[in-house]
Amino acid sequence: MKILLAPDKFRGSLDAPQVCQAMTEGISMVSTDIETVSLPMADGGEGTLDLLLWYSGGQKKTAKVHNPLGRLIEAQYGISADGKTAFIEMATASGLNLLKPDERNPLLTSTYGTGELIKAAIEAGVEQIIMGIGGSATTDAGIGMANALGWQFLDADNKAIEAIGGNLSLIKRIIPSPLANQLPIIQVACDVTNPLYGSNGAACIYGPQKGADAEAVSILDKGLQDFAHITSLPEETFNSPGFGAAGGLGFGCVFFLNAILKEGVKLLMDVCHFDEHLADVDLIITGEGKIDNQTLQGKLVKGITSKAQHIPVAAICGTLGATPEQMRNIGIMYAASVLNKPQSLEDALKTAHEGVRDATYYLVNVVYSNRKN
């Protein structure tokens, strides 16, 4: 029997490789003859950088960059073991978590630090960059990132202006960077499908959580629209899914970096060669801290079940809030919570390893026993 393990992290307790280890222990309690393949997963958000390094055998690097408000900080990125690929999470340089709640204002914030991380990766001589763009504090369409890479933005008087969200409408002329035609291949993990501007765009949907009031949202939305129309991208592309990700950074990555936007889970599946590991697999076990209707609408579970084809998929989780019908519709044949007794969240987090191990044992023991009979 061969089982493929493809879980996400259990937030607050276990990272994805640790979940795989706990599942493996549970399976070995059933039989040491069962073959397991561990492919820890992520959806392109938190933890993706660590997983990409895990798969590539790479290591973290540190660079001095500017945070969303221009303060100098140290941010990490990764380089694969062969030195050919860099892994970047924009949130380490331009993330909302870097600011205090009363500092959050997307009129004033910039992705400049993300550009500095990209520049550091380029200077390291990589051939490609894989970047996640979730959790931003910005709505600047990537002009800050581009500014750090040498792009210039001029106003109606041909004066250089600061590359922040509130200045988007002031830009009348764009001067490309000397690096524009010397960039490595760049892939962007992007699970947001919002267009650049409009009622479902970057400013209207995500601006408020970044500190924008109604007036600021209006300014930013107009700025995104005005800026898009002075770029060389065709207008019919402005509504492309993902262009509104990270305050328009999805759009900026395509325009400034000639990047490819890709669903985070699909990108990770490519990196770990997920399809190649499906041969002769009898069961796929996925999982994460909470499975509910929102989880089932996400990319990770859908990505796994879409690849499974005829292979049954089971899920182990901390909290199970989905109905049997919802599980069946998404392609999950079995789901179980690791919680087997009343306990506090604190205790549940402490015993997550044992809970995942035991829940996996109970699942696999039934499947294995039925196969033997």
Backbone torsions as a table, in degrees:
resi	resn	phi	psi	omega
1	MET	NA	139.8	-178.8
2	LYS	-127.2	128.8	-177.5
3	ILE	-122.9	130.9	176.3
4	LEU	-99.7	125.8	180.0
5	LEU	-103.5	120.8	-176.2
6	ALA	-138.5	60.3	-178.5
7	PRO	-90.9	159.6	167.8
8	ASP	-89.5	178.9	176.2
9	LYS	-67.9	159.4	166.7
10	PHE	-103.9	98.1	-169.8
11	ARG	-52.3	130.3	176.4
12	GLY	89.8	-7.2	-177.5
13	SER	-136.3	-54.7	-175.3
14	LEU	-130.6	134.7	169.5
15	ASP	-80.0	171.2	-173.0
16	ALA	-60.6	-43.6	175.9
17	PRO	-61.1	-34.6	177.7
18	GLN	-68.7	-34.8	175.4
19	VAL	-63.8	-43.0	177.7
20	CYS	-59.4	-41.2	179.8
21	GLN	-63.7	-42.6	178.8
22	ALA	-65.0	-40.9	177.4
23	MET	-63.6	-40.8	179.2
24	THR	-61.7	-41.0	177.7
25	GLU	-62.3	-41.6	178.8
26	GLY	-63.7	-39.4	179.9
27	ILE	-68.0	-39.4	-179.9
28	SER	-66.3	-23.2	175.3
29	MET	-69.7	-24.6	176.8
30	VAL	-79.7	-51.6	179.0
31	SER	-166.4	136.4	176.4
32	THR	-78.3	-4.4	178.2
33	ASP	-83.9	-11.0	-179.0
34	ILE	-78.5	126.0	178.3
35	GLU	-84.8	134.5	177.5
36	THR	-123.2	146.3	173.7
37	VAL	-125.6	122.6	-177.1
38	SER	-101.1	120.1	175.7
39	LEU	-129.4	77.5	179.4
40	PRO	-57.7	142.2	-171.1
41	MET	-123.1	168.1	172.5
42	ALA	-154.8	164.3	-176.1
43	ASP	-101.9	13.1	-178.7
44	GLY	101.0	-9.3	179.8
45	GLY	-95.6	-141.0	-177.8
46	GLU	-54.5	133.7	178.6
47	GLY	94.2	-11.7	-177.6
48	THR	-65.4	-41.8	179.3
49	LEU	-57.6	-46.9	-179.0
50	ASP	-61.9	-39.2	179.5
51	LEU	-68.3	-40.8	178.6
52	LEU	-61.6	-38.7	175.6
53	LEU	-67.8	-38.3	179.1
54	TRP	-60.6	-45.3	-179.5
55	TYR	-70.7	-34.3	-174.7
56	SER	-91.2	-5.4	-176.5
57	GLY	66.9	25.0	-174.2
58	GLY	-87.6	-170.5	-179.6
59	GLN	-141.4	158.2	-179.7
60	LYS	-83.2	145.5	174.4
61	LYS	-120.8	159.2	179.4
62	THR	-121.4	137.4	177.3
63	ALA	-133.7	146.0	173.8
64	LYS	-84.6	122.5	-176.9
65	VAL	-137.3	175.0	177.8
66	HIS	-102.6	134.9	-179.6
67	ASN	-75.3	-179.4	-174.6
68	PRO	-56.8	-23.8	179.2
69	LEU	-106.3	13.2	173.0
70	GLY	89.2	6.5	176.8
71	ARG	-81.1	140.9	-178.1
72	LEU	-75.6	128.3	179.4
73	ILE	-137.8	173.0	171.7
74	GLU	-105.6	130.0	-179.8
75	ALA	-127.2	150.1	-178.5
76	GLN	-103.3	148.4	168.7
77	TYR	-142.3	176.5	-175.7
78	GLY	-125.6	153.0	174.2
79	ILE	-127.6	131.2	179.3
80	SER	-63.7	161.4	-176.9
81	ALA	-58.9	-33.0	-179.3
82	ASP	-86.2	-1.0	176.3
83	GLY	75.4	7.7	-174.4
84	LYS	-93.7	-20.4	-174.1
85	THR	-128.2	134.9	173.2
86	ALA	-107.0	145.2	179.1
87	PHE	-120.0	125.8	-175.5
88	ILE	-130.2	135.0	168.0
89	GLU	-110.4	113.7	-175.0
90	MET	-59.4	-26.8	-177.8
91	ALA	-64.8	-21.7	178.6
92	THR	-69.5	-20.7	178.6
93	ALA	-113.2	-33.0	-172.3
94	SER	-128.2	25.7	-173.5
95	GLY	-85.4	154.6	178.6
96	LEU	-62.7	-30.5	-178.1
97	ASN	-69.4	-9.6	179.8
98	LEU	-85.5	-7.2	-177.6
99	LEU	-116.8	148.0	172.0
100	LYS	-72.3	154.0	-178.5
101	PRO	-52.4	-38.1	-177.9
102	ASP	-80.5	-2.2	177.5
103	GLU	-96.3	-10.4	-171.4
104	ARG	-76.5	118.7	-179.0
105	ASN	-159.7	99.6	-175.9
106	PRO	-67.8	-7.3	171.0
107	LEU	-70.0	-25.9	-173.3
108	LEU	-110.1	-12.6	-174.4
109	THR	-88.4	161.2	-173.7
110	SER	-145.3	152.2	175.5
111	THR	-91.9	20.7	-178.2
112	TYR	-53.3	-43.8	-178.9
113	GLY	-61.9	-34.1	176.1
114	THR	-64.0	-40.6	175.7
115	GLY	-61.7	-36.5	178.4
116	GLU	-66.5	-37.4	175.6
117	LEU	-64.1	-43.0	178.0
118	ILE	-61.8	-41.4	179.5
119	LYS	-63.4	-40.6	178.1
120	ALA	-62.4	-39.7	178.9
121	ALA	-66.5	-41.0	178.5
122	ILE	-62.4	-43.2	-179.9
123	GLU	-66.4	-22.4	176.5
124	ALA	-78.2	-7.2	174.1
125	GLY	84.9	24.2	-178.4
126	VAL	-73.7	157.6	179.1
127	GLU	-95.6	-21.6	176.6
128	GLN	-150.4	157.5	178.1
129	ILE	-127.5	133.0	173.0
130	ILE	-113.5	123.0	-172.4
131	MET	-129.4	133.2	172.2
132	GLY	-96.9	140.4	-173.6
133	ILE	-124.2	29.7	178.1
134	GLY	-86.4	157.6	171.0
135	GLY	77.4	29.9	-175.2
136	SER	-77.7	155.6	173.9
137	ALA	-101.8	11.8	-165.6
138	THR	-122.7	157.3	170.1
139	THR	-142.8	64.4	-174.3
140	ASP	-120.2	11.8	178.9
141	ALA	57.8	17.7	178.0
142	GLY	83.7	9.6	-178.5
143	ILE	-67.7	-31.4	176.0
144	GLY	-63.8	-47.2	176.1
145	MET	-54.9	-47.9	-178.4
146	ALA	-64.5	-38.8	179.5
147	ASN	-60.0	-40.8	178.2
148	ALA	-65.3	-24.0	-179.7
149	LEU	-95.1	6.0	173.8
150	GLY	106.8	-0.8	176.3
151	TRP	-74.4	147.5	178.3
152	GLN	-121.4	147.7	-178.1
153	PHE	-128.6	123.8	-175.1
154	LEU	-115.9	149.9	178.7
155	ASP	-92.0	-168.5	-176.3
156	ALA	-64.0	-21.0	178.8
157	ASP	-98.8	14.5	-178.8
158	ASN	61.3	29.6	175.5
159	LYS	-101.3	139.9	179.3
160	ALA	-65.8	138.0	179.2
161	ILE	-120.2	155.4	-179.2
162	GLU	-67.5	135.1	-175.3
163	ALA	-86.0	77.2	176.8
164	ILE	-127.7	163.1	-175.7
165	GLY	-56.5	-39.8	-176.5
166	GLY	-69.0	-11.7	-177.7
167	ASN	-101.8	4.3	-175.4
168	LEU	-56.1	-42.1	-177.7
169	SER	-71.0	-16.9	-179.4
170	LEU	-81.2	-15.4	-175.7
171	ILE	-74.5	123.4	178.6
172	LYS	-117.5	-16.1	-178.5
173	ARG	-145.7	137.1	-179.4
174	ILE	-117.0	124.7	176.9
175	ILE	-107.2	115.2	-176.3
176	PRO	-63.4	155.4	176.9
177	SER	-78.5	148.7	172.9
178	PRO	-60.3	-20.9	179.8
179	LEU	-83.1	-6.3	-170.1
180	ALA	-54.6	-34.6	-178.4
181	ASN	-103.5	14.2	-177.8
182	GLN	-124.0	21.7	-176.2
183	LEU	-84.0	149.0	172.2
184	PRO	-72.1	173.3	173.9
185	ILE	-65.9	131.6	-177.9
186	ILE	-125.8	124.3	174.5
187	GLN	-112.9	137.9	-176.0
188	VAL	-119.0	120.7	175.8
189	ALA	-76.2	114.3	-171.5
190	CYS	-140.2	110.1	-179.3
191	ASP	-105.6	2.4	176.0
192	VAL	-89.3	134.7	-176.5
193	THR	-105.7	5.8	-176.8
194	ASN	-66.0	144.6	173.5
195	PRO	-72.2	178.0	-176.0
196	LEU	-68.1	-47.6	-175.7
197	TYR	-140.2	176.6	-176.9
198	GLY	101.8	-176.1	-174.2
199	SER	-61.6	-23.6	178.5
200	ASN	-111.4	16.0	-174.8
201	GLY	-86.7	-174.4	-172.8
202	ALA	-59.3	-45.9	-175.8
203	ALA	-72.4	-46.5	-175.0
204	CYS	-67.8	-39.0	-176.1
205	ILE	-84.9	-42.9	-172.3
206	TYR	-109.8	-12.2	-179.5
207	GLY	-56.9	-47.0	-177.7
208	PRO	-58.0	-38.4	-178.9
209	GLN	-72.7	-12.2	177.2
210	LYS	-98.7	5.1	176.1
211	GLY	105.1	7.6	-178.2
212	ALA	-86.4	129.4	172.5
213	ASP	-84.7	-177.2	-175.2
214	ALA	-59.4	-40.6	179.7
215	GLU	-65.5	-42.7	179.8
216	ALA	-64.8	-40.5	177.6
217	VAL	-58.1	-44.0	179.5
218	SER	-62.4	-43.9	179.2
219	ILE	-63.1	-44.7	-177.4
220	LEU	-67.7	-41.5	-179.6
221	ASP	-63.8	-42.1	176.7
222	LYS	-65.2	-39.6	179.4
223	GLY	-62.1	-42.8	178.0
224	LEU	-61.5	-42.3	179.7
225	GLN	-67.3	-45.9	180.0
226	ASP	-61.3	-44.8	-177.8
227	PHE	-65.0	-43.4	-179.2
228	ALA	-56.3	-37.0	-175.1
229	HIS	-76.7	-9.8	174.8
230	ILE	-103.1	2.0	174.8
231	THR	-85.7	174.2	-178.9
232	SER	-89.9	0.0	178.9
233	LEU	-75.2	142.0	-179.8
234	PRO	-67.3	143.7	-174.9
235	GLU	-59.8	-32.8	-177.9
236	GLU	-66.3	-12.2	178.8
237	THR	-90.2	-9.8	-172.6
238	PHE	-63.2	-24.9	178.9
239	ASN	-91.0	11.1	-178.9
240	SER	-59.9	135.8	178.0
241	PRO	-56.6	133.5	178.0
242	GLY	95.2	-15.2	179.5
243	PHE	-64.7	-26.0	178.9
244	GLY	-87.7	0.3	-179.4
245	ALA	-62.8	141.9	176.0
246	ALA	52.6	46.5	177.1
247	GLY	65.4	36.0	179.6
248	GLY	89.2	4.9	178.6
249	LEU	-65.5	-29.1	175.4
250	GLY	-58.3	-45.7	175.9
251	PHE	-61.7	-46.3	-178.4
252	GLY	-62.3	-37.2	179.2
253	CYS	-64.8	-39.1	178.9
254	VAL	-69.3	-45.7	-176.3
255	PHE	-71.5	-50.4	-174.7
256	PHE	-82.2	-33.8	-171.7
257	LEU	-110.6	-4.1	-174.2
258	ASN	54.6	38.1	-175.0
259	ALA	-79.5	162.5	175.3
260	ILE	-106.5	122.5	175.7
261	LEU	-84.8	134.3	-176.1
262	LYS	-146.1	143.7	176.3
263	GLU	-58.2	134.6	-175.5
264	GLY	-56.0	-45.2	-177.3
265	VAL	-66.9	-36.2	178.6
266	LYS	-68.3	-37.4	178.0
267	LEU	-63.4	-44.2	179.7
268	LEU	-66.4	-37.2	177.4
269	MET	-63.0	-36.4	176.1
270	ASP	-64.5	-43.9	-177.7
271	VAL	-62.3	-40.8	-177.0
272	CYS	-92.1	4.8	179.0
273	HIS	53.7	51.2	-175.0
274	PHE	-54.0	-47.5	-176.4
275	ASP	-59.1	-35.8	-176.8
276	GLU	-69.3	-19.3	-178.2
277	HIS	-91.8	0.0	-176.0
278	LEU	-81.5	-13.4	-177.3
279	ALA	-60.1	127.6	175.7
280	ASP	66.5	14.2	178.0
281	VAL	-76.5	133.3	-179.5
282	ASP	-97.8	-23.2	-176.3
283	LEU	-156.1	138.7	172.3
284	ILE	-111.8	130.1	175.7
285	ILE	-116.5	120.9	174.5
286	THR	-112.6	-172.3	178.5
287	GLY	163.5	164.6	174.2
288	GLU	-167.7	177.6	-173.0
289	GLY	-60.4	-36.1	-178.8
290	LYS	-142.5	131.9	174.8
291	ILE	-119.4	114.0	176.4
292	ASP	-139.6	-170.2	-177.4
293	ASN	-61.0	-37.4	178.9
294	GLN	-64.4	-41.1	177.5
295	THR	-60.3	-42.8	-176.4
296	LEU	-69.0	-21.9	176.2
297	GLN	-84.7	-9.1	-178.6
298	GLY	-76.1	178.9	-173.0
299	LYS	-81.8	-32.0	-171.1
300	LEU	-64.6	-56.9	-177.9
301	VAL	-62.8	-42.7	178.6
302	LYS	-61.7	-39.6	-180.0
303	GLY	-62.4	-41.4	-179.3
304	ILE	-70.2	-47.7	-178.2
305	THR	-66.9	-30.2	178.6
306	SER	-69.9	-27.9	179.0
307	LYS	-84.5	-22.6	-171.4
308	ALA	-65.3	-33.4	-177.6
309	GLN	57.6	-111.6	-176.6
310	HIS	-89.9	-2.7	-176.4
311	ILE	-83.0	127.2	178.3
312	PRO	-65.2	143.8	-179.0
313	VAL	-120.1	129.2	176.4
314	ALA	-119.2	159.0	-177.4
315	ALA	-133.5	135.5	173.3
316	ILE	-113.6	134.0	-176.6
317	CYS	-145.6	169.5	174.7
318	GLY	-78.0	-56.3	178.7
319	THR	-116.9	127.7	179.7
320	LEU	-107.9	108.8	-177.2
321	GLY	-120.6	17.4	179.5
322	ALA	-105.3	149.1	179.8
323	THR	-82.0	160.1	176.1
324	PRO	-55.7	-38.1	-180.0
325	GLU	-64.8	-42.1	178.4
326	GLN	-63.3	-41.2	179.0
327	MET	-64.1	-43.7	-178.4
328	ARG	-64.8	-40.1	-178.2
329	ASN	-64.5	-31.4	-178.4
330	ILE	-87.4	-13.3	177.4
331	GLY	103.8	15.6	176.5
332	ILE	-94.1	122.0	-176.6
333	MET	-88.0	-18.4	-178.8
334	TYR	-155.4	140.9	175.5
335	ALA	-144.0	143.8	-179.6
336	ALA	-147.2	145.1	174.4
337	SER	-88.4	149.6	176.9
338	VAL	-78.9	-10.5	-178.3
339	LEU	-81.6	113.0	-178.0
340	ASN	-115.2	8.8	177.3
341	LYS	-161.1	158.0	177.5
342	PRO	-62.8	129.4	178.2
343	GLN	-160.9	158.8	179.5
344	SER	-73.9	162.7	176.8
345	LEU	-60.5	-40.2	179.8
346	GLU	-58.7	-44.9	179.3
347	ASP	-68.2	-37.9	179.8
348	ALA	-62.8	-39.7	178.8
349	LEU	-66.3	-37.6	-179.2
350	LYS	-68.1	-31.2	-175.1
351	THR	-107.3	20.4	-176.7
352	ALA	-60.3	-41.1	-179.0
353	HIS	-59.3	-50.1	180.0
354	GLU	-63.8	-38.2	-179.9
355	GLY	-63.9	-45.0	178.2
356	VAL	-64.8	-43.6	179.3
357	ARG	-57.7	-48.9	-175.5
358	ASP	-70.7	-41.3	179.5
359	ALA	-63.1	-37.5	176.9
360	THR	-66.5	-40.0	177.6
361	TYR	-58.4	-49.8	-177.5
362	TYR	-60.6	-41.6	178.9
363	LEU	-63.4	-54.6	-173.2
364	VAL	-69.7	-31.4	179.2
365	ASN	-61.4	-40.7	178.2
366	VAL	-66.2	-46.8	-178.4
367	VAL	-63.3	-44.4	-177.8
368	TYR	-67.4	-40.7	179.5
369	SER	-64.6	-40.4	177.7
370	ASN	-64.2	-36.3	178.3
371	ARG	-66.8	-39.3	-179.4
372	LYS	-68.6	-31.6	-179.0
373	ASN	-83.5	NA	NA
